[in-house]
Amino acid sequence: MDTLKVSKPLDPQFFRRVLGHYPTGVCVVTAIDPELGPIGLTVGSFTSVSLDPALIAFLPTRESGTYQRIRSIGRFCVNVLASDQDDLCRLFAKRGTDKFSQVPWRQAPSGAPILEGAIAWIDCGLSAIHEAGDHDIVIGAVDELGTAEEPQPPLLFFQGGYGRFSTLSLLAGSEDDLPAHLRLADRARPHIESLAQRFGVDCHASALVGDQVIQLAYAGGGGSDLGFSRVGLRLPVVPPMGALFIAWAGPDATTQWISRSNSSGDPRIRSYFENHLELIRSQGWAATPDDDRLHAMESIISKIAANGALPASQRKLHELLDDVAGDYAKLASSEDTPAHSISAPVFDREGRVVLALTLNDRQRRKGADRAEHQAALLDAASRMSLEIQGQRA
């Protein structure tokens, strides 16, 4: 067997912390033991090795008794866990419990368990084992494999915690109503491209999907080269975000929206946002005020778009949302206030806001200076509403 040697001793905890910045999938390797019946262990080090022949590998700790039994059996099945199966991950990481009494499963061709809810399974014969420090590199020759009928995101291990995969692209699986929104975004693209080119500003179209606002189309004309796309960016519908969609959604939606803010218990702040939504309805558009805290939010949103929604970025975004909540409605209530952006609603036949067209003016114009931009934006949104036979409620 091959042996890998480490030339310099390292602090194991520091090594673990640094390597924790690389996300890994989580799997359960199972087998049928002639004496014990079904057995299994959690691994966070599974990888494909070769296409021809089809080979995979996992790296168990050599001291694991379950691994030693799987090694002696010579056949195993790798179960790729879904994002909601972190309980199974913890169960199979324990020692000395009757794990399969709590878990429904069926047999793979080898007889090894395929766990219910696993998003993929790979049935293997043991091909080779290589020693690597305190772990083994176990190579499996793939005999059979398959996936779940309904695609789901995988369970990921990252920086000491479990999470799920989320993509900035809308191509890798989506909610049931996203296709309709994407079709609307295609219809909106000529409008936002025209505005971007005409005024030299950045424009985008976004939709409310569940409890998130998703940016679906973008046209850059403001000289901004971010180096990445914001299409697919998802942001929480927490006050003040999503106000344009909530304004025409009815009192229940308003109550639910305001309740998502940590400041919702303050009657004064609730009144601010209720008045702000009424203002949006009366004027037919929404403006995001030019405020330093909102610039900080913009910076965080750019980082989320570039790097994904890391926990630290999400926490900071929510902290800023809470901080600005009490002032936002007042800041956004005047046409004389410089605007970070202006948004106009696109309505469907029932009078619901199905799309928001947003113009981001980096010159932060106000009053009469932004009137032409605002009028053109409202006209574009109105024409889109007519295209889909929509009407304002």
C-alpha positions in Angstrom: 0.0 0.0 0.0 1.1 3.6 -0.7 1.9 5.8 2.3 1.8 9.6 2.3 4.0 11.5 4.7 3.5 15.0 6.1 6.8 16.8 6.1 5.9 19.3 8.9 3.6 18.9 11.9 0.6 21.1 12.0 -1.9 22.0 14.7 -4.9 19.7 13.9 -7.5 22.2 15.0 -6.0 25.0 12.8 -5.7 22.5 9.9 -9.4 21.6 10.3 -10.5 25.3 10.5 -8.6 26.3 7.4 -9.8 23.3 5.3 -13.3 24.1 6.5 -13.4 26.9 4.1 -13.7 24.4 1.3 -17.3 23.1 1.2 -17.9 19.3 0.9 -20.9 17.1 0.3 -22.1 14.7 2.9 -22.7 11.0 2.3 -23.5 7.9 4.2 -21.6 4.7 3.1 -23.6 1.6 3.8 -23.1 -2.2 3.5 -24.7 -5.4 4.7 -22.7 -7.1 7.4 -23.2 -11.0 7.6 -23.3 -10.8 11.4 -24.8 -7.3 12.2 -27.0 -6.7 9.2 -27.1 -3.2 7.7 -24.3 -0.8 8.8 -23.2 2.6 7.7 -21.0 5.6 8.5 -21.0 9.3 7.6 -18.3 10.6 5.3 -17.5 14.2 4.2 -14.7 13.2 1.8 -16.4 11.6 -1.2 -15.3 12.3 -4.8 -15.4 10.9 -8.3 -12.1 9.5 -9.5 -12.4 8.2 -13.0 -14.9 8.0 -15.8 -13.4 5.1 -17.7 -13.4 2.9 -15.7 -16.0 4.4 -13.4 -14.3 4.9 -10.0 -15.1 6.8 -6.9 -13.4 7.3 -3.6 -14.0 8.1 0.0 -11.6 8.8 2.9 -12.6 7.2 6.2 -10.6 7.4 9.4 -8.8 4.1 9.9 -9.9 3.7 13.5 -13.6 3.5 12.5 -14.9 0.0 13.3 -17.8 0.4 10.8 -15.3 1.2 8.1 -13.2 -1.8 9.0 -16.2 -4.0 8.6 -17.1 -2.4 5.2 -13.5 -3.0 4.1 -13.7 -6.7 5.0 -17.1 -7.0 3.2 -15.7 -5.6 0.0 -19.0 -4.0 -1.3 -20.7 -0.8 -0.3 -23.2 1.9 -1.4 -22.6 5.6 -1.2 -25.8 7.6 -0.3 -25.6 11.3 -1.2 -27.7 13.1 1.4 -30.3 15.8 0.7 -30.2 19.2 2.3 -32.9 18.3 4.8 -31.1 15.1 6.0 -28.6 16.6 8.5 -30.3 14.4 11.1 -29.2 11.3 9.2 -25.7 12.8 8.9 -25.5 13.1 12.7 -27.1 9.7 13.3 -24.6 7.8 11.2 -21.7 9.8 12.7 -22.5 8.3 16.1 -21.1 5.1 17.5 -22.9 2.1 19.0 -26.5 2.9 18.0 -29.1 0.8 16.1 -29.2 3.3 13.3 -31.3 1.4 10.8 -34.2 0.9 13.1 -34.9 4.6 12.6 -34.3 4.9 8.9 -36.4 3.5 6.0 -34.2 1.9 3.3 -34.3 -0.4 0.3 -31.6 -2.7 -1.1 -29.1 -1.7 -3.8 -28.1 -4.4 -6.3 -25.3 -5.4 -3.9 -27.8 -5.7 -1.0 -26.4 -2.6 0.7 -28.9 -0.1 2.0 -30.1 2.9 -0.1 -31.5 5.4 2.4 -34.9 6.8 1.8 -34.6 10.5 0.7 -31.0 10.2 -0.5 -30.7 12.3 -3.7 -28.2 9.8 -5.3 -26.7 6.4 -4.7 -23.6 4.7 -6.1 -23.2 0.9 -5.6 -19.6 -0.2 -5.6 -17.1 -3.0 -5.2 -13.9 -2.4 -3.4 -11.1 -1.8 -5.9 -8.1 -0.5 -3.9 -7.1 1.0 -0.6 -4.2 3.5 -0.1 -3.0 4.6 3.3 -3.0 8.4 3.9 -2.0 9.5 7.3 -4.7 8.5 9.8 -7.2 7.9 7.0 -7.5 5.5 4.1 -8.3 6.4 0.5 -10.8 3.8 -0.5 -11.4 3.4 -4.2 -14.7 1.9 -5.3 -15.5 0.4 -8.8 -19.0 1.6 -9.7 -21.4 -1.2 -10.6 -24.8 0.5 -10.4 -26.0 4.1 -9.5 -29.1 6.2 -9.6 -30.8 9.4 -8.5 -34.0 10.4 -6.7 -37.0 11.0 -8.9 -37.4 14.6 -7.6 -34.2 16.6 -7.7 -33.2 18.3 -4.5 -30.2 20.3 -3.3 -27.5 18.4 -1.5 -26.4 18.7 2.2 -23.2 20.6 2.5 -20.6 20.9 5.3 -19.0 24.3 5.5 -17.0 26.1 8.2 -18.2 23.7 10.9 -21.9 23.8 10.0 -24.4 22.2 7.7 -26.2 24.1 4.8 -27.6 23.7 1.4 -26.6 24.7 -2.1 -27.9 27.9 -3.5 -27.1 29.3 -6.9 -27.0 32.7 -8.4 -28.0 31.2 -11.7 -31.6 30.1 -12.2 -30.6 27.2 -14.4 -30.0 24.6 -11.7 -33.5 23.8 -10.4 -36.2 26.3 -9.5 -39.5 26.9 -7.8 -42.6 26.0 -9.7 -43.6 29.5 -10.6 -40.2 30.7 -11.7 -40.7 29.8 -15.4 -43.6 32.3 -15.6 -41.5 35.0 -14.0 -38.6 34.2 -16.4 -40.9 34.6 -19.4 -42.0 38.0 -18.0 -38.3 38.9 -17.6 -37.7 38.1 -21.2 -40.5 40.5 -22.1 -39.0 43.2 -19.8 -35.5 42.9 -21.2 -36.1 45.2 -24.3 -37.6 47.9 -22.0 -34.7 47.9 -19.4 -32.1 47.8 -22.2 -33.7 50.8 -23.8 -33.8 52.7 -20.6 -30.1 51.8 -19.8 -29.0 52.9 -23.2 -31.1 56.1 -23.3 -30.0 57.5 -20.0 -26.7 55.7 -19.3 -28.1 54.0 -16.1 -28.3 50.5 -14.8 -31.7 48.8 -15.0 -33.0 45.5 -13.8 -36.2 43.5 -13.5 -37.1 41.5 -10.4 -39.9 39.4 -9.1 -41.3 38.3 -5.8 -41.0 34.5 -5.4 -42.1 33.1 -2.1 -40.3 35.2 0.6 -37.5 36.4 -1.7 -37.1 39.0 -4.4 -35.1 37.5 -7.3 -33.4 39.6 -9.9 -34.2 38.1 -13.3 -32.8 40.5 -15.9 -30.1 43.2 -16.0 -29.0 45.9 -18.4 -25.9 48.0 -17.6 -25.6 51.5 -18.9 -24.1 53.3 -15.9 -20.5 52.5 -16.5 -20.5 49.7 -13.8 -18.4 46.7 -14.5 -19.0 44.5 -11.5 -17.1 41.5 -13.0 -20.1 39.2 -12.2 -23.8 39.0 -12.9 -26.6 39.8 -10.5 -29.1 37.8 -12.4 -30.4 35.2 -10.1 -29.5 37.2 -6.9 -32.0 36.5 -4.2 -32.7 38.9 -1.4 -35.0 38.5 1.7 -38.4 40.3 1.7 -37.7 42.1 5.0 -38.6 45.8 5.4 -37.7 47.9 3.6 -36.9 45.4 0.8 -39.8 44.3 -1.4 -42.1 47.3 -0.5 -43.2 47.8 -4.1 -44.6 44.2 -4.2 -46.2 44.4 -0.8 -47.9 47.8 -1.5 -50.7 46.2 -3.6 -50.7 42.8 -1.9 -53.3 43.5 0.7 -53.4 44.0 4.5 -52.4 40.4 5.4 -49.3 40.7 3.3 -48.5 44.0 4.8 -48.8 42.6 8.4 -46.6 39.6 7.5 -44.0 41.8 5.8 -43.7 44.3 8.7 -43.5 41.4 11.2 -40.3 40.1 9.6 -38.5 43.2 10.8 -36.9 43.0 14.3 -38.4 46.5 14.9 -42.0 45.4 14.1 -42.9 45.6 17.8 -42.5 49.4 17.7 -45.9 51.0 16.8 -44.1 54.1 15.5 -42.1 52.0 13.0 -45.1 50.0 11.9 -46.9 53.3 11.2 -43.9 54.5 9.2 -44.1 51.5 6.9 -47.8 51.4 6.6 -47.7 55.1 5.5 -44.8 54.3 3.2 -46.8 51.6 1.4 -49.8 54.0 1.1 -47.5 56.6 -0.5 -46.2 54.0 -3.0 -49.8 53.1 -3.9 -50.8 56.8 -4.3 -47.8 57.8 -6.4 -47.4 54.6 -8.4 -43.7 54.1 -7.8 -41.1 53.6 -5.1 -37.7 55.3 -4.5 -34.8 54.0 -2.5 -33.3 57.0 -0.7 -29.6 57.9 -1.0 -28.4 57.0 2.5 -25.0 55.8 3.7 -26.5 52.7 5.3 -28.1 51.8 2.0 -24.8 52.2 0.3 -23.4 49.8 2.8 -26.3 47.4 2.0 -25.5 47.8 -1.7 -21.9 46.8 -1.0 -23.0 43.7 0.9 -25.4 42.8 -1.8 -22.6 43.0 -4.3 -20.5 40.6 -2.2 -23.5 38.2 -2.0 -23.8 38.3 -5.8 -20.1 37.7 -6.2 -19.5 35.2 -3.4 -22.9 33.7 -2.5 -25.0 34.3 0.6 -22.4 33.5 3.3 -23.8 33.6 6.9 -21.7 36.6 7.9 -22.9 38.7 4.9 -26.5 37.7 5.6 -26.2 38.7 9.3 -24.7 42.1 8.4 -27.4 42.7 5.8 -30.2 42.1 8.4 -28.4 44.3 10.9 -28.4 47.2 8.4 -32.1 46.5 7.6 -33.0 46.8 11.2 -31.0 49.9 11.7 -32.5 51.7 8.7 -36.1 50.5 9.3 -37.1 53.4 11.6 -35.9 56.0 9.2 -36.5 54.5 5.8 -40.1 55.5 5.2 -39.3 59.1 6.1 -36.2 59.2 3.9 -38.1 57.8 0.9 -41.1 60.0 1.2 -39.9 63.1 -0.7 -39.2 63.7 -4.3 -36.6 66.2 -3.1 -34.5 63.4 -1.5 -31.7 62.1 -3.8 -32.6 58.6 -4.9 -30.4 55.6 -5.0 -32.9 53.9 -7.4 -36.5 54.2 -8.6 -38.8 51.2 -9.1 -42.1 50.9 -11.0 -44.6 48.1 -10.9 -45.8 45.8 -13.6 -49.3 44.5 -12.9 -51.1 41.3 -14.0 -54.8 40.9 -14.7 -55.7 40.6 -11.0 -53.9 43.8 -10.1 -50.9 42.1 -8.5 -47.4 43.4 -8.9 -45.6 40.6 -10.8 -42.5 42.4 -11.8 -40.6 45.5 -10.7 -38.5 47.5 -13.2 -35.8 49.4 -11.4 -33.5 52.2 -12.6 -30.3 52.8 -10.7 -28.9 56.3 -11.3 -25.4 56.7 -10.1 -25.6 60.5 -10.3 -28.3 60.4 -7.6 -30.5 62.9 -9.3 -33.5 64.4 -7.4 -36.6 66.5 -8.1 -36.9 67.8 -11.6 -33.5 66.4 -12.6 -34.8 62.9 -12.3 -38.3 63.6 -13.7 -37.5 62.5 -17.2 -36.0 59.2 -16.0 -38.9 58.6 -13.7 -41.5 59.3 -16.4 -39.7 56.9 -18.9 -39.5 54.2 -16.3 -43.2 54.5 -15.4 -44.1 54.5 -19.1 -42.1 51.3 -19.6 -43.8 49.5 -16.7 -47.2 50.7 -17.9 -46.5 49.4 -21.4 -45.4 46.1 -20.0 -48.6 45.8 -18.0 -50.7 46.5 -21.1 -48.7 43.8 -23.0 -49.8 41.2 -20.5 -53.3 42.6 -20.1 -52.5 43.7 -16.6 -54.2 46.5 -14.7 -53.6 48.4 -11.5 -55.9 47.3 -8.6 
